[in-house]
Amino acid sequence: MLTSIERLPGSSRIWIFPASRKLSPSESAEILATMDTYLADWKAHGAPVQAARELRYDQFLVVAADPDVASPGGCSIDDLTRTIKSLSTKFGVDFFGAMKVFYKEGHEVRLTSRSGFKSIGEPETIVFDNSITTLAELRAGKWELPASESWHKALLNLIPA
């Protein structure tokens, strides 16, 4: 059951898939259309998942699901992951940058290794915390915030790692 992110409750589970590069307008449109088709039929234990997606900065695919309607579990999350992996292959872009740090430089999104961020990051550098898990966190500004207010502070030796 496809809906919009604005209609989902804050308790909705989210997954953020950061692309290793900015997507072109045609890539963005095709990826969103593919996700619309997928999410319209996404099921968890046979029950339709009420889900939504959006693309932020032409680089971050956000997928959300309302756990009160049907909570995606292992198999349905694995299926979502396979769909994202197929998009990675099709477009030659990595959506699984777990060991990368995404940050802002001016109005541009940049990415680097964790060790690279140690040498270039500052406490006030705006970072993207792709590990957040709820729509409430996204809405509260916990995704895009200064490094000093996220787990990234450990990379800058602001707290013991």
Backbone as CSV, one residue per row, in Angstrom:
resi,resn,N_x,N_y,N_z,CA_x,CA_y,CA_z,C_x,C_y,C_z
1,MET,0.849,-1.172,0.000,0.000,0.000,0.000,0.891,1.231,0.000
2,LEU,1.007,1.834,-1.112,1.860,3.002,-1.273,1.140,4.250,-0.757
3,THR,1.861,5.052,-0.003,1.344,6.316,0.501,2.475,7.334,0.430
4,SER,2.273,8.498,1.014,3.344,9.499,1.073,3.943,9.493,2.475
5,ILE,5.179,9.892,2.569,5.863,9.912,3.869,5.140,10.834,4.854
6,GLU,4.580,11.920,4.348,3.884,12.864,5.221,2.691,12.217,5.926
7,ARG,2.110,11.179,5.340,0.927,10.532,5.916,1.266,9.446,6.928
8,LEU,2.533,9.076,7.018,2.933,8.012,7.937,3.199,8.576,9.332
9,PRO,2.934,7.777,10.374,3.199,8.233,11.741,4.699,8.250,12.047
10,GLY,5.056,9.013,13.057,6.459,9.106,13.469,7.057,7.785,13.887
11,SER,6.227,6.840,14.307,6.719,5.522,14.720,7.132,4.654,13.536
12,SER,6.915,5.144,12.318,7.260,4.362,11.137,8.753,4.064,11.098
13,ARG,9.060,2.843,10.707,10.447,2.390,10.563,10.972,2.950,9.250
14,ILE,12.207,3.442,9.256,12.807,3.936,8.016,14.133,3.246,7.741
15,TRP,14.446,3.220,6.462,15.732,2.752,5.973,16.240,3.830,5.036
16,ILE,17.485,4.229,5.225,18.084,5.246,4.359,19.187,4.574,3.551
17,PHE,19.047,4.680,2.239,20.019,4.101,1.319,20.769,5.240,0.641
18,PRO,22.012,5.506,1.081,22.793,6.619,0.519,23.502,6.217,-0.775
19,ALA,23.222,6.929,-1.823,23.884,6.651,-3.107,25.299,7.211,-3.096
20,SER,26.200,6.500,-3.724,27.604,6.900,-3.739,27.868,8.115,-4.625
21,ARG,26.833,8.570,-5.324,26.949,9.783,-6.127,25.556,10.368,-6.314
22,LYS,25.527,11.616,-6.718,24.256,12.268,-7.001,23.634,11.606,-8.232
23,LEU,22.350,11.376,-8.181,21.637,10.751,-9.284,21.157,11.802,-10.274
24,SER,21.146,11.447,-11.532,20.642,12.362,-12.563,19.118,12.419,-12.450
25,PRO,18.491,13.445,-13.029,17.023,13.516,-13.001,16.349,12.278,-13.593
26,SER,16.888,11.748,-14.679,16.263,10.556,-15.278,16.469,9.330,-14.388
27,GLU,17.651,9.200,-13.766,17.883,8.090,-12.838,16.945,8.199,-11.637
28,SER,16.824,9.398,-11.098,15.943,9.618,-9.947,14.514,9.216,-10.273
29,ALA,14.029,9.659,-11.425,12.655,9.348,-11.828,12.452,7.844,-11.975
30,GLU,13.403,7.174,-12.587,13.269,5.728,-12.791,13.357,4.970,-11.465
31,ILE,14.246,5.389,-10.597,14.375,4.739,-9.287,13.100,4.929,-8.477
32,LEU,12.553,6.124,-8.465,11.317,6.366,-7.719,10.146,5.578,-8.306
33,ALA,10.072,5.494,-9.621,9.005,4.714,-10.259,9.145,3.231,-9.906
34,THR,10.372,2.725,-9.910,10.611,1.327,-9.534,10.202,1.091,-8.087
35,MET,10.560,2.021,-7.218,10.201,1.878,-5.808,8.693,1.976,-5.616
36,ASP,8.028,2.832,-6.363,6.564,2.929,-6.261,5.919,1.589,-6.595
37,THR,6.375,0.976,-7.677,5.838,-0.324,-8.083,6.117,-1.373,-7.013
38,TYR,7.342,-1.384,-6.522,7.718,-2.355,-5.491,6.902,-2.152,-4.209
39,LEU,6.859,-0.929,-3.705,6.201,-0.670,-2.426,4.689,-0.871,-2.489
40,ALA,4.101,-0.667,-3.649,2.660,-0.875,-3.800,2.290,-2.332,-3.523
41,ASP,3.228,-3.253,-3.741,2.971,-4.681,-3.533,3.792,-5.302,-2.396
42,TRP,4.524,-4.472,-1.634,5.382,-4.987,-0.567,4.526,-5.637,0.512
43,LYS,4.931,-6.816,0.945,4.186,-7.530,1.966,5.120,-8.001,3.075
44,ALA,4.546,-8.092,4.271,5.243,-8.656,5.426,4.354,-9.769,5.969
45,HIS,4.836,-10.974,5.930,4.063,-12.134,6.390,2.713,-12.198,5.687
46,GLY,2.711,-11.855,4.399,1.505,-11.923,3.588,0.600,-10.709,3.670
47,ALA,0.868,-9.812,4.597,0.024,-8.622,4.766,0.650,-7.427,4.039
48,PRO,-0.168,-6.613,3.382,0.372,-5.431,2.699,1.023,-4.465,3.691
49,VAL,2.178,-3.958,3.319,2.895,-2.971,4.126,2.474,-1.581,3.651
50,GLN,2.099,-0.729,4.583,1.835,0.661,4.215,3.177,1.366,4.211
51,ALA,3.627,1.745,3.028,4.992,2.235,2.875,5.042,3.467,1.985
52,ALA,6.158,4.159,2.092,6.395,5.359,1.291,7.878,5.448,1.003
53,ARG,8.196,6.337,0.074,9.602,6.573,-0.267,9.772,8.028,-0.645
54,GLU,10.970,8.484,-0.531,11.327,9.799,-1.070,12.816,9.804,-1.347
55,LEU,13.217,10.723,-2.186,14.623,10.886,-2.529,15.027,12.278,-2.074
56,ARG,16.044,12.336,-1.231,16.525,13.620,-0.723,17.889,13.924,-1.323
57,TYR,18.076,15.174,-1.699,19.335,15.648,-2.287,19.735,14.850,-3.527
58,ASP,18.800,14.215,-4.188,19.088,13.362,-5.349,20.136,12.316,-5.014
59,GLN,20.211,11.926,-3.737,21.274,11.008,-3.321,20.867,10.044,-2.209
60,PHE,19.840,10.342,-1.457,19.450,9.497,-0.329,18.032,8.974,-0.555
61,LEU,17.920,7.679,-0.763,16.619,7.047,-0.909,16.129,6.664,0.483
62,VAL,14.998,7.223,0.876,14.403,6.941,2.180,13.156,6.091,1.945
63,VAL,13.088,4.962,2.624,11.922,4.085,2.565,11.362,4.015,3.983
64,ALA,10.046,4.162,4.100,9.395,4.131,5.406,8.229,3.159,5.382
65,ALA,7.976,2.521,6.547,6.870,1.580,6.671,6.197,1.764,8.026
66,ASP,4.870,1.782,8.007,4.075,1.936,9.227,3.994,0.589,9.946
67,PRO,4.621,0.459,11.123,4.619,-0.828,11.822,3.256,-1.210,12.381
68,ASP,2.359,-0.245,12.497,1.029,-0.542,13.037,0.126,-1.200,12.001
69,VAL,0.460,-1.078,10.730,-0.325,-1.712,9.669,0.229,-3.112,9.409
70,ALA,1.505,-3.209,9.121,2.227,-4.478,8.951,3.696,-4.166,9.146
71,SER,4.307,-4.829,10.085,5.702,-4.551,10.406,6.639,-5.457,9.606
72,PRO,7.431,-4.869,8.712,8.359,-5.689,7.931,9.348,-6.418,8.839
73,GLY,9.533,-7.694,8.548,10.482,-8.512,9.296,11.612,-8.955,8.396
74,GLY,12.315,-9.974,8.807,13.506,-10.439,8.113,13.338,-10.661,6.626
75,CYS,12.352,-11.479,6.242,12.184,-11.809,4.819,11.785,-10.595,3.986
76,SER,10.871,-9.784,4.511,10.431,-8.621,3.727,11.523,-7.554,3.644
77,ILE,12.325,-7.439,4.681,13.451,-6.492,4.639,14.527,-7.010,3.687
78,ASP,14.765,-8.311,3.699,15.714,-8.899,2.752,15.258,-8.660,1.313
79,ASP,13.954,-8.774,1.077,13.415,-8.542,-0.262,13.616,-7.086,-0.679
80,LEU,13.375,-6.152,0.253,13.629,-4.734,-0.027,15.100,-4.533,-0.380
81,THR,15.978,-5.150,0.397,17.419,-5.019,0.163,17.799,-5.547,-1.220
82,ARG,17.219,-6.666,-1.613,17.492,-7.201,-2.955,17.045,-6.221,-4.042
83,THR,15.921,-5.582,-3.827,15.431,-4.601,-4.798,16.398,-3.428,-4.908
84,ILE,16.884,-2.939,-3.787,17.843,-1.828,-3.794,19.153,-2.271,-4.445
85,LYS,19.587,-3.489,-4.165,20.813,-4.005,-4.793,20.661,-4.070,-6.307
86,SER,19.483,-4.441,-6.778,19.272,-4.489,-8.232,19.341,-3.079,-8.827
87,LEU,18.862,-2.090,-8.099,18.989,-0.698,-8.561,20.456,-0.276,-8.566
88,SER,21.208,-0.717,-7.565,22.645,-0.418,-7.514,23.338,-0.935,-8.767
89,THR,23.029,-2.165,-9.116,23.638,-2.783,-10.300,23.209,-2.058,-11.569
90,LYS,21.923,-1.811,-11.693,21.391,-1.185,-12.906,21.987,0.192,-13.163
91,PHE,22.145,0.986,-12.101,22.606,2.364,-12.267,24.083,2.559,-11.947
92,GLY,24.772,1.501,-11.571,26.196,1.624,-11.266,26.466,2.551,-10.102
93,VAL,25.643,2.437,-9.066,25.776,3.286,-7.885,25.635,2.410,-6.644
94,ASP,26.427,2.667,-5.632,26.372,1.905,-4.391,25.394,2.570,-3.431
95,PHE,24.335,1.848,-3.045,23.365,2.360,-2.070,23.641,1.831,-0.665
96,PHE,24.784,1.212,-0.460,25.082,0.595,0.825,26.409,1.116,1.370
97,GLY,26.502,2.427,1.556,27.736,3.081,1.993,27.901,3.097,3.495
98,ALA,27.769,1.935,4.129,27.820,1.874,5.592,29.130,2.384,6.176
99,MET,30.205,2.186,5.477,31.498,2.608,6.022,31.927,3.986,5.507
100,LYS,31.027,4.664,4.835,31.317,6.004,4.319,30.666,7.055,5.208
101,VAL,31.224,8.231,5.183,30.649,9.368,5.892,30.129,10.344,4.839
102,PHE,28.860,10.649,4.947,28.225,11.622,4.063,28.099,12.919,4.838
103,TYR,28.551,14.004,4.233,28.541,15.296,4.917,28.281,16.395,3.898
104,LYS,28.008,17.585,4.412,27.760,18.729,3.541,28.982,19.627,3.506
105,GLU,29.260,20.095,2.313,30.279,21.122,2.107,29.551,22.218,1.350
106,GLY,29.191,23.277,2.075,28.310,24.285,1.489,26.947,23.660,1.282
107,HIS,26.472,23.686,0.035,25.178,23.066,-0.282,25.342,21.714,-0.970
108,GLU,26.571,21.249,-1.082,26.847,19.990,-1.777,27.029,18.838,-0.793
109,VAL,26.525,17.671,-1.177,26.739,16.460,-0.398,28.062,15.846,-0.847
110,ARG,28.880,15.495,0.106,30.172,14.859,-0.150,30.206,13.535,0.607
111,LEU,31.104,12.669,0.209,31.325,11.461,0.978,32.803,11.152,1.024
112,THR,33.174,10.512,2.107,34.563,10.140,2.327,34.589,8.908,3.217
113,SER,35.757,8.353,3.389,35.919,7.234,4.317,35.865,7.779,5.749
114,ARG,35.706,6.892,6.685,35.705,7.324,8.083,37.058,7.918,8.456
115,SER,38.133,7.310,7.989,39.456,7.861,8.303,39.663,9.202,7.603
116,GLY,39.111,9.353,6.405,39.196,10.634,5.704,38.461,11.731,6.445
117,PHE,37.322,11.378,7.038,36.549,12.378,7.781,37.304,12.839,9.018
118,LYS,38.085,11.944,9.611,38.884,12.326,10.781,39.800,13.499,10.459
119,SER,40.322,13.540,9.218,41.250,14.617,8.880,40.581,15.867,8.346
120,ILE,39.349,15.764,7.840,38.715,16.956,7.247,37.512,17.465,8.029
121,GLY,36.931,16.622,8.870,35.725,17.014,9.590,36.003,17.946,10.751
122,GLU,35.012,18.749,11.048,35.035,19.659,12.200,33.765,19.409,13.015
123,PRO,33.727,19.803,14.281,32.511,19.591,15.078,31.249,20.176,14.443
124,GLU,31.392,21.288,13.720,30.215,21.934,13.120,29.896,21.430,11.707
125,THR,30.708,20.516,11.166,30.435,19.947,9.850,29.078,19.236,9.888
126,ILE,28.211,19.556,8.948,26.901,18.907,8.872,27.086,17.511,8.265
127,VAL,26.626,16.512,9.009,26.740,15.119,8.583,25.342,14.520,8.438
128,PHE,25.284,13.387,7.766,24.041,12.649,7.588,24.153,11.356,8.378
129,ASP,23.285,11.181,9.362,23.283,9.964,10.168,22.291,8.984,9.555
130,ASN,22.786,8.165,8.640,21.943,7.221,7.915,21.556,6.013,8.759
131,SER,21.967,6.006,10.019,21.629,4.890,10.902,20.331,5.125,11.679
132,ILE,19.726,6.289,11.556,18.476,6.513,12.287,17.424,5.531,11.780
133,THR,16.462,5.200,12.638,15.536,4.113,12.298,14.058,4.490,12.317
134,THR,13.723,5.704,12.731,12.302,6.070,12.751,12.059,7.382,12.008
135,LEU,10.848,7.500,11.532,10.441,8.720,10.852,10.449,9.898,11.825
136,ALA,10.142,9.644,13.099,10.190,10.704,14.110,11.589,11.302,14.210
137,GLU,12.620,10.462,14.167,13.995,10.959,14.220,14.310,11.813,12.994
138,LEU,13.863,11.365,11.834,14.090,12.130,10.607,13.427,13.497,10.711
139,ARG,12.174,13.501,11.153,11.418,14.757,11.283,12.003,15.686,12.340
140,ALA,12.648,15.119,13.358,13.212,15.913,14.457,14.611,16.443,14.150
141,GLY,15.117,16.190,12.934,16.432,16.711,12.570,17.592,15.858,13.029
142,LYS,17.342,14.597,13.345,18.414,13.707,13.810,19.200,13.090,12.656
143,TRP,18.769,13.341,11.432,19.463,12.783,10.267,20.547,13.730,9.769
144,GLU,20.245,14.990,9.680,21.151,16.005,9.132,21.485,16.970,10.263
145,LEU,22.709,16.843,10.811,23.041,17.603,12.007,24.555,17.784,12.124
146,PRO,25.010,18.683,13.010,26.451,18.868,13.197,27.103,17.580,13.711
147,ALA,28.308,17.324,13.272,29.036,16.121,13.681,29.131,16.005,15.205
148,SER,29.239,17.132,15.884,29.348,17.113,17.345,28.093,16.586,18.031
149,GLU,26.973,16.496,17.294,25.707,16.025,17.868,25.321,14.635,17.362
150,SER,26.244,13.945,16.708,25.939,12.618,16.168,27.044,11.640,16.550
151,TRP,26.887,10.396,16.123,27.918,9.397,16.388,29.232,9.765,15.716
152,HIS,29.197,10.648,14.721,30.406,11.063,13.999,31.432,11.744,14.911
153,LYS,30.990,12.228,16.066,31.925,12.904,16.980,33.033,11.977,17.433
154,ALA,32.769,10.674,17.451,33.813,9.721,17.817,34.950,9.729,16.790
155,LEU,34.619,10.004,15.538,35.644,10.066,14.493,36.529,11.291,14.672
156,LEU,35.992,12.308,15.304,36.745,13.560,15.496,37.419,13.603,16.866
157,ASN,37.372,12.476,17.567,37.969,12.377,18.910,37.350,13.361,19.880
158,LEU,36.056,13.675,19.706,35.352,14.524,20.652,34.870,13.720,21.853
159,ILE,34.785,12.410,21.658,34.505,11.470,22.749,35.386,10.256,22.490
160,PRO,35.645,9.466,23.500,36.439,8.245,23.272,35.721,7.341,22.268
161,ALA,36.462,6.792,21.337,35.869,5.926,20.302,35.506,4.573,20.846
